[in-house]
């Protein structure tokens, strides 16, 4: 869409200079030499950004800036002046101006300021839209988002919810794999049955076996009563085994047999007990690599990977970051009793730029901290955790033209492969697919990078 600018300056020659220069940049520009006339043009609409000169007869630029933003707070105002000083700039910002440009200026300099203002306005409008989207959204069983990646995942969940096949949910830590499992349960034919979850990370074989399959009375010390396992307790519903990639190898064979026979044998018992639950597994590990390395049984992998649902990382979900941030802001503001209504555009820009290695969980923690600390109605950059404030994306290629800074093809390849691996959250299988490698080639290249580092 075309950006519409209004230049307000009593110097007609400067107005013509700006109209011609920014017009060549593809912008729609008109001018006014009087403040009151400018207010009438703005009231009529079709203005996105206003360039205001400070020193004008009658109403000065600072007062005009205040009048503009009182009537049209959606507009972005850039103040221009021949008297550049810190005091003038501060006065302009206090009047509500977005930026401050000093005369004389080159048209390229002004074009950069206008482009920043345009991006600021678009981001602010997006934050406003997402606030409304949060208010209007009908969450997919607590899964909030509009991105294509999330819509594809939700479509797959809808398509398989009524089946009985085993499901493997994969995704980085903090992406919401349990929420996906619950959505699968709630939208399926077993929704009236229980949803039972067990995280098998850091569990010993004996404890995990007892939790899964149950135990007979006297099976071990303190087993004073027989107890049914969680697979049996999930009768008529859904059982989620979270972090299945952490399961000890000794238990994997027992789980495989239980899934194939639909029977479990409680610890200390000679009698097998049937179970009737849909089995869902989840993992944040690169499970194919674990299979190749012998850390996970191949036959069990094929048994649980009948239907696979990949939960996208937050960095792959685009503006969902802001949608979720707005949702968390409103939720936490209510909980903490603070009058925080949203997120400022500069803070939103930092949220979008950050890669979110901790995914949705990290975002929620960051917003909780920001809401707790902020002194404003909207979250600002200073409210965000330091890693988010200071993050700068690394460059694969040098930005300058100095020959001494140029890189060898080996170094370019190394940086790019490591950048893709970072974007894939350390998942070597996914990174290899993106790069067009097989896993063996990926491992060989990573090993060569490590060897070259050792040789330095």
N, C-alpha and C positions, 0 to 999 in steps of 0.2 A: 504494500500500500504506500502511496505517496505521502511524505511527511510535509505538512503545511507550516511554514514559518511566517511570523510577522516581525518585521524590523521596525522599532520605534525610535526615531532619532530626528532632531530638528535640522540636521545636516542632510539635505536632499542628495548631495553628491555621494555621501557615504552610503545612504540607502541604495542608490543606483549601483554602487560598487559591490555591495553585498548581494543585491538581486542578481546581477550579472554573474558574479563569481560562484555563488551557491547554486544558481540556476544551471550552470555547466556541470555541477555535481549531481544533477538529477533531482533537485529539490524544488518544491513549489514555494516561491517567496513573494510576499507583498510587503508594502511599507506604509508607515504613517509618520507624519512629522509633528503630531500633537497627541498628548496623552489622552484627552477626552475622546478624540476620534478613535484612538486605539482601543479604548474600552468598548466603544460601540461595535467595532469590527469583531472583537472577541465575543461580545454578547451574541452576535449573529451566528457564531459557531465556525467550524472548519479551520480552527487554529490548533496546532499541536505544541509548538515551541515558540516562545516570544524572546526576541533579542531586544533589550531595553538599555538605552543610554542613560547614565545617571544624571548628567547635567543638561537639563532642558528647562526652558522658561515655563513658568507656571508650576505645574506639578512635576517634581523631580522623579528620577527613575526609581529610587527606593520606595517612595510613596506609591508610585504606579505599580511596582512589584507587589506591594501589600494589597492594593485594591484588586489586582488581577487574581491573586491567589485566594482572596476572600470570596470572590464570585465564582472562580473556576479553579478549585484546588487540584484538578486533574492535569492542569497545564504545567509545563516545565519552563522556567524563566532563566535566561542567561543575561547577566548584567555586563555592559561594556562601558568603559570609561577611559578618558585620557589621563586621569589622575590615579594611577595605580599605587595603592598603599595597602598595608596590612589592615589598617583601620577601615578603609573603604570596603575591602573584601569581607571583613567580619560583619560590617553593617549590612552588606548585600545578602550574606548568608542568613543573618538574623531576620531579614525582611522576607526570607523564604526562597531566595534564588538558589538554583542548583549549582551554578558555576559563575565564574568571574573572569572576564577577558579584558586586557588593557590595550588601549590604542597607543601607537599604530599597530595593526596586526596584518599578517598575510592571510589571504583567503584560505590557504591550506590549514593554517592554525585554527581559524574559525570553523572550518569544515570538520576538523577533528573534535572540537568542543561540541558542535551540533550533533555529531554522530554519537558521542558519549551520552548526550542528553536524550537522543532518540532511544538508545538502548536502555537507559535508565527508565524512561517512560514506559517502554514495552514491558520491562521486568516488573515495574510497579503495577501495571495493568494485569500482568499475569498473576501476581500475588493476590490482587483483588479478585480476579476470576476464580482462583483456587480457593479463596476464602468462601466464596459463594458455592463452589463445587463441594466443599466439605459440608456446608449446611444442607445442600440438596442431595448429596450422595446417598445411594442405597448400598451400603457396603456389601461386598461379596463375603459374607460370613466373617466380618472383621478384617477383610483384606481390602485395603483402600488404594486405589490407583487408577490411572487412565492410560498408561503407556501401552504401546503395542506388545511389548514383552510380557507385561502382566495380563493383558487381555488374552493373549495366546495361552498362557498357563491356565487362566480361569476357564477358558473354553475347553481345554483338555480335562480339567477337573469335572466340569459339567458332563462331558461325554462319557466318562468312565465311572461316575459316582454310583450308578445303579448296578454295576457289575459286581462280581465276586472275586475277580482276579487279584493276585497279590500286586501291590504297588510299591515301588521304590521312589522315595522323594529325595532328591539330591539338591544341594545348595550350600553356600558358604554359611559359616556361623553367623547367626543374627538376621538371617533373611526371612524367617518366619515359617520354617518347615512344619512345625507343629500346628500353626494356624491353617496351613494347607491341608494337613491330615484331618483336622477338625471339620474343615469345609467339606472335604470328601465324605466324611461320616454324616454330617448334617444334611447334605443334599442327596444322600443315597437312600436305598430301601431299608437300611439298617438304622436309620436315624432315631428310632424309638428305643433302640437298645443302648447299652452303655458305651462310652468311649473311654478306653483304658490305655494309659501310656506308661512306658517304662524306659528310662535312660540307662543303658547298660555300660556306659563309660565308667572306668575305674572299678568295676565290680569283679570280684573273684568268680571262678567257675562255680563254686559251691553255692555262693549267695545268689548268683544269677539264675542257676538251675532251680533253686528253691522258689525264687520270685516268679519265674516263668511257669514252672510245672507244678509247684506246690510241694508239700512234704507230708509224710505219714507221721503219726504220733510216735515219738521216740526215735525218729530218724537221726537226730543229733541232740547234743546238749541243749536244753531249753525248748525242745520241740515237745511241749507238754500236750498239745492238741494237734490234730491233723488240720492242715490248711490247704485250701484250693489255690492253685496257681492263677496268675493274672490272665493267662490265655483262656482258662475255663471261666473266670469271673466276667470275661468280656462276652459271654454268651449272648447271641443275637445282635451284637454290636460290632465295634471295630477295635482292634488292638494295634497300637503303635509301638514299635520297638525303635526308640531313638538312638542315634549314634551306633548303628549296627556295625559300622566299620571298626569299632573298638572292641567287639566281642572276642574273647579269647578263642584260640583255635580249637581247644578242647570242647567248647560248647557248640561250635558251629556244626559239627556232625550231628549232635543231638537235636539241634534246632531243625536241620535239614530233614531228619527222619520224622519229626513231629509235623512239619509242614506237608510232607508227602503222605503220611498216614492219617493226618488230622486227629492224632491221638497223642496224649502226653502220659508219661509215667512219673508220678510224684516221687521225690527223693525218699528212699527207704521203703517203697511199696513195690509189690510184684504185679499190681493190677494197673492196666492202662485205662485212661479216662479220655473220652472223646471231648473235643472242644468245637464250638461253633462260633467263630469270629472271623471277620475279614482281617487279613494280616497286612499291615502297612509297615514298611521299614523306612528309616531316614538316616542320612549320613552327610557329613560335611567333608568327608575324605575323598580323595581321588581313588575311588574304589577299583577301577580297572587297573591302575598301577599296583594297588595292593594285591590284586589277583596275580598279576605278572610276577610280582616279587614274592609270592607264596605266603603273604600275610592274611589272605582271605581265600576261602575255598571257592574254586571255580564253579563246582556244582551248586553250592549254595547261592552264589552270585546269580547264576542263571535261574534259580528257583524263585528268588525274590524280585528279579528284574523282569517281570512279565510286562508290567506297564510302568514306564518311567516318567516322572514329573520333575522337571528341572526348575527350581525356583530362581528367578533372575536376581543377580546382585543389585543392590540399590543404585550403583553407578551406571547400570544399564537401563535404568527406568526413567531417565530424563526428568521432566517436570514433576513426576511423582514425588521427588525429593521435597519440593515446595508444598505439594498437597499434604504429604505426611507431616511436614514441619508445622504447617498451619493447624492441622488436626491436633498434634501434640501440644502446640501453644495454647489453643483454646481449652483443651482438656486439663492441662497442668495449671493454667491460670485459674480455672474454677476450683481445682483441688487446693491450690496454695492461697486462694482468696486474693488474687492480684488483678488489677485492672489492665491486663495486657491483651490487646485485641489482634495483634498481627506481627508481621515481620517487615522491617524496612527494606527498600530495594537494595542498598549496598550489602546488607546482611544476607539477603536472598542470593545475591551474586556469589558470595563466598560459599554458601551452602551448595550451590550448583557446581562450583569449581572443585570442591573437595572430593576425593575418590571413595570415601566411606568404607575403609577396610572392615569396620565392625558392622556395616550394613544398618538395617532399621533399628537394631538395638542401640548402636552408637549414636544414631540421629536422635532417638528419644532421650538418651542420657544428655546429649549436648543441649537439646531444647529445654530439658528440665533444669539444667544448670543456668541457662540463659534467663529463663522465666524467674528463677529464684533470685538472680542478681540484678536484673534490670531495674532502672529507676524511671523508665519511660513507658509510654503507651504501646510502642512498637519495639521489638527487639532490634538492637543495633549491632554493628560489627564488634564493638568492644565487649558485648555480652557473651560472645561465642568463645569456646575454648581456644587456647593459643594455637594448637595444631591446625585448626580450621582457619583462623585469622591469618596465619603466616604461610599457608600452603601455596606453593608455586609448582605447577606441573613441569616436570623435567623435559628437556628437549632431546630428541633423537639426533638432530643435526644442529651444528653451530649456526647461530643467527647472523654472524658477521661475514665479511668478505676477505678477511685476512688469511692468506694462504697458510700461514703458520698454524692457524686454528683448524685447518681441514683435517678430516679423519680418513683412515684407511678403510677399505671395504670390510675388513674383518671387524674393525671397531664399530662401524655403522651397523653391521649385521648383529653384533653382540648387543648393542644398545637397543635395537629394535626387538630382538627376541626377548630380552629381559623386560622391556616395556610391555610387550604382549603378555608375558607371564605374570607381570604385576597386575595388569588389567583383568586377567583370568583368575585372580585371587590365589595364585600359586598352583592352580590346577594344571599339571603338565599335559594331561590328555586333551583338555579343552584348548590350551595354548597351541599344542601340536596341530589340532584340527584347524585352528585359525590360520596358522602359518603354512598349512599344506604339507606338514611332515608326518611320518609315522612316529610312534613313541620312541623307537630305538634311535632314530635320527635326533630327536629332541634331547634324549639323554646324552647322546654322544657330543652334541654341541655344548650342552651345559657343562659336561665334564671337561671339554677343551677350554671353556672360559675359566673354570676353576684352576686348571693346570697352568694356564697363562698367568693367572694371578699369583700362583705360588712361585713361579719362576722370576717374578719381579723382585 
